[in-house]
Amino acid sequence: MRYVPSIIIAVALLLAPAIWVGLSHLLSRGDFQGAAVDSSARIEIEMLRQQIEDLQARVEELRIELARLPVARGGGYRTDPDAEDEALRGTGPNEILHAYAQVVLIADRLNVNRGLVVATPDYLEAKLGRPSENLGDDCAEVTNETFASNLVRQQVGPVEVTMMRPAAESLARVFETVRKVDPDLYARINTSGSLCVRNIRGTSNRISTHSFGLALDLNIDGHLDNFTDGKTQLGLTILADFFHAEGWVWGAGFQREDSMHFEISRRQLDDWIANGEL
């Protein structure tokens, strides 16, 4: 055990460049686009990108610790076995368990929706009608009876929502896939709201997609995202791949970034209408 400090330093020095090169290669491949994302790999890559400097700092700390160890005859190092065991056990909690709520930059933000486009307020109104005659900044009652007949309020996976029936069914498929692939992430999903009949914030005559029961806001662990800062929770970047596979648009790709927001794409809406589901 007396050589452990020097071994740790040697390994750290050898791994740091390799990790950096490997990380750069992985990030350059742009292969985070599939729905069958390996969540644990995404977490590890994001953490490496965020924490490579921490590794270098730890190497320097180990250098200092090594320099302070008393030298014994024979050129070795005389150390406290209990202290060595404590160092080998690690110095903090398992960060992967808490990484879903970690805030990261949204890579290639304007291209995250990869061909999917939103249904504009005018398009939604033309196809589905106006949910209510009285729209403002606050949520209003649905007054369109035909529209209301397609709404459902139910528990969908980890959250309760009020949405158009096919949207709720699609959301259930998304969450069921997440539950099977990444149950830890599934258990930490929260919602900030679904149906809310109102105008888009900051406008006086543009109806929000929330008004049509075709959108919802999500977060991890109940922590709300900061609007328009180009960052989001790591868990939402993972969820976005599953939503994309079901034809949902992620608000991270909007000009006014809103990464908690997910809504049905125009293509998916047109499919439901063509199939008589709406």
C-alpha positions in Angstrom: 0.0 0.0 0.0 3.0 2.3 0.4 3.2 3.0 -3.3 -0.5 3.8 -3.7 -0.2 7.6 -3.8 2.4 7.5 -6.6 0.3 4.9 -8.5 -2.7 7.1 -8.3 -0.8 10.1 -9.6 0.7 8.0 -12.4 -2.7 6.7 -13.5 -4.3 10.1 -13.3 -1.5 11.7 -15.4 -1.9 8.9 -18.0 -5.6 9.0 -18.1 -6.2 12.8 -18.3 -4.9 13.2 -21.9 -6.6 10.0 -23.0 -9.9 11.1 -21.5 -9.7 14.5 -23.1 -8.9 13.1 -26.6 -11.6 10.5 -26.3 -14.1 13.0 -25.1 -13.3 15.4 -28.0 -13.8 12.5 -30.4 -17.1 11.5 -29.0 -18.5 15.1 -28.9 -17.4 15.6 -32.5 -19.3 12.6 -33.8 -22.7 14.2 -33.2 -24.3 10.8 -32.5 -26.6 11.9 -29.7 -29.5 12.2 -32.1 -31.0 8.7 -31.9 -34.0 8.0 -29.7 -32.3 4.8 -28.3 -29.9 7.0 -26.4 -27.6 5.4 -23.8 -28.4 7.7 -20.9 -25.5 6.6 -18.7 -23.1 7.2 -21.5 -24.6 10.7 -22.1 -24.3 11.5 -18.4 -20.6 10.3 -18.2 -19.7 12.3 -21.3 -21.3 15.5 -20.1 -19.7 15.1 -16.7 -16.3 14.6 -18.3 -16.7 17.7 -20.4 -17.8 19.7 -17.3 -15.2 18.2 -14.9 -12.0 17.6 -16.8 -10.4 20.6 -15.0 -11.4 19.0 -11.7 -9.4 15.9 -12.6 -6.4 18.1 -13.3 -6.8 19.9 -10.0 -7.0 16.6 -8.1 -3.8 15.4 -9.7 -2.1 18.5 -8.4 -3.5 17.9 -4.9 -2.1 14.4 -5.1 1.3 15.8 -6.0 1.2 18.0 -2.9 0.1 15.1 -0.7 2.9 12.9 -2.1 5.5 15.6 -1.4 4.5 15.8 2.2 4.8 12.1 2.9 7.9 11.2 5.1 10.6 9.2 3.3 11.5 5.9 4.8 14.7 3.9 4.3 14.8 2.1 1.0 13.3 5.1 -0.8 9.7 4.1 -0.2 6.9 6.1 1.5 5.6 5.4 5.0 1.9 6.1 5.1 -1.1 5.5 7.3 -3.0 2.4 6.0 -6.4 3.9 7.2 -5.7 7.1 5.3 -4.8 5.2 2.1 -8.1 3.2 2.4 -10.1 6.4 2.8 -8.5 7.9 -0.3 -9.2 4.8 -2.3 -12.9 4.8 -1.2 -13.3 8.2 -2.9 -13.9 11.8 -1.7 -17.6 12.5 -2.4 -21.0 11.2 -3.4 -21.7 9.3 -6.6 -22.3 12.3 -8.9 -24.0 10.2 -11.6 -26.9 9.7 -9.3 -27.5 13.5 -9.3 -26.5 14.3 -12.8 -30.0 14.5 -14.3 -30.6 17.8 -12.7 -27.2 19.2 -13.6 -27.4 22.3 -15.9 -25.5 22.0 -19.1 -25.2 24.0 -22.3 -27.5 22.9 -25.1 -25.3 21.6 -27.9 -26.2 22.8 -31.5 -29.3 24.3 -30.0 -31.1 25.5 -33.2 -30.9 22.1 -34.8 -32.1 19.9 -32.0 -35.5 19.2 -33.6 -33.9 17.7 -36.8 -36.6 18.4 -39.4 -39.6 18.7 -37.1 -41.4 22.0 -37.1 -44.1 23.5 -34.9 -47.7 24.0 -35.9 -48.2 27.8 -35.8 -51.0 29.3 -33.7 -52.9 30.2 -36.9 -52.5 26.7 -38.2 -53.7 25.2 -35.0 -56.7 27.5 -34.9 -57.6 26.7 -38.5 -57.4 22.9 -37.9 -58.9 22.7 -34.4 -60.9 25.8 -33.8 -60.5 28.5 -31.1 -60.4 26.9 -27.6 -61.9 30.0 -26.0 -63.2 33.4 -27.0 -61.5 35.2 -24.1 -57.7 34.9 -24.1 -55.3 36.8 -22.0 -52.1 36.2 -20.0 -53.8 33.9 -17.5 -55.4 30.5 -18.1 -59.0 30.7 -19.2 -61.8 28.2 -19.4 -62.3 26.1 -22.6 -65.6 27.3 -24.2 -65.4 25.4 -27.5 -67.5 22.2 -26.8 -66.1 20.3 -29.8 -62.6 21.0 -28.7 -63.4 20.1 -25.1 -64.7 16.7 -26.1 -61.2 15.7 -27.2 -59.6 16.7 -23.9 -58.6 14.1 -21.2 -57.3 14.6 -17.7 -55.3 11.7 -16.5 -52.1 10.3 -14.9 -49.6 9.7 -17.7 -46.5 8.0 -16.4 -45.0 10.1 -13.6 -47.2 13.2 -14.2 -50.8 14.2 -14.4 -51.8 16.1 -17.5 -54.8 17.6 -19.3 -54.3 17.2 -23.0 -55.8 16.2 -26.3 -56.4 12.5 -26.2 -53.9 11.5 -28.9 -51.3 13.7 -27.4 -51.8 12.1 -24.0 -51.5 8.6 -25.6 -48.3 9.7 -27.4 -46.9 11.0 -24.1 -47.7 7.7 -22.4 -45.6 5.9 -25.0 -42.7 8.3 -24.5 -42.8 7.8 -20.8 -43.1 4.1 -21.0 -40.0 3.9 -23.2 -38.1 6.1 -20.7 -39.3 3.9 -17.8 -37.9 0.8 -19.5 -34.6 2.4 -20.7 -33.8 4.7 -17.8 -35.9 4.2 -14.7 -33.8 6.5 -12.6 -34.5 9.4 -15.0 -38.2 8.4 -15.2 -38.5 8.6 -11.4 -37.3 12.2 -11.4 -39.6 13.7 -14.1 -41.9 16.5 -13.0 -44.3 18.7 -14.9 -44.8 22.5 -14.7 -48.2 22.3 -16.6 -50.0 21.2 -19.7 -53.3 22.7 -20.8 -53.5 26.4 -20.2 -55.8 28.5 -22.5 -53.9 31.7 -22.9 -51.8 33.8 -25.3 -48.1 33.3 -25.8 -46.3 35.2 -23.0 -45.5 38.7 -24.2 -48.1 38.8 -27.0 -51.6 40.0 -27.2 -53.1 37.9 -30.0 -51.0 34.8 -30.5 -52.5 31.6 -29.0 -50.1 29.4 -27.0 -49.8 25.7 -28.0 -50.7 25.0 -24.4 -54.2 26.3 -25.2 -54.8 23.4 -27.5 -53.7 20.7 -25.1 -50.8 19.8 -27.3 -47.9 20.9 -25.1 -46.4 20.4 -21.7 -43.6 21.7 -19.6 -41.2 19.3 -17.9 -38.4 19.6 -15.4 -36.2 17.3 -13.3 -36.7 17.2 -9.5 -39.0 20.2 -9.6 -36.3 22.7 -10.5 -37.5 25.1 -13.2 -35.3 25.9 -16.1 -34.1 29.5 -16.7 -35.8 30.8 -19.8 -33.6 31.8 -22.8 -30.2 31.2 -21.2 -29.1 28.5 -23.7 -28.8 26.0 -20.9 -30.9 23.1 -19.6 -31.0 20.2 -17.2 -29.1 17.1 -18.5 -32.2 15.0 -18.0 -34.2 17.1 -20.4 -31.5 16.6 -23.1 -32.0 12.8 -22.7 -35.8 13.1 -22.7 -35.7 15.2 -25.9 -34.5 12.2 -27.9 -37.5 10.1 -26.8 -39.9 12.9 -27.6 -38.4 13.4 -31.0 -39.1 9.8 -31.9 -42.8 10.4 -31.2 -43.0 13.5 -33.3 -42.6 16.1 -30.5 -40.8 19.4 -30.9 -38.4 20.5 -28.1 -38.5 24.2 -27.1 -34.8 24.3 -26.7 -34.6 24.8 -30.5 -36.9 27.9 -30.4 -35.3 31.3 -31.1 -36.5 32.2 -27.6 -35.1 29.0 -26.0 -37.6 27.3 -23.7 -36.1 23.9 -22.9 -38.8 22.9 -20.4 -41.3 23.0 -23.3 -42.4 20.1 -25.5 -45.1 20.3 -28.1 -46.6 18.2 -30.9 -45.0 18.9 -34.3 -47.1 19.9 -37.3 -46.3 16.6 -39.0 -47.7 14.6 -36.1 -50.8 16.8 -35.8 -51.5 16.3 -39.6 -51.2 12.5 -39.1 -53.7 12.5 -36.3 -56.1 14.6 -38.3 -55.7 12.4 -41.4 -56.4 9.3 -39.3 -59.5 10.8 -37.7 -58.0 11.0 -34.2 -58.7 14.7 -34.0 
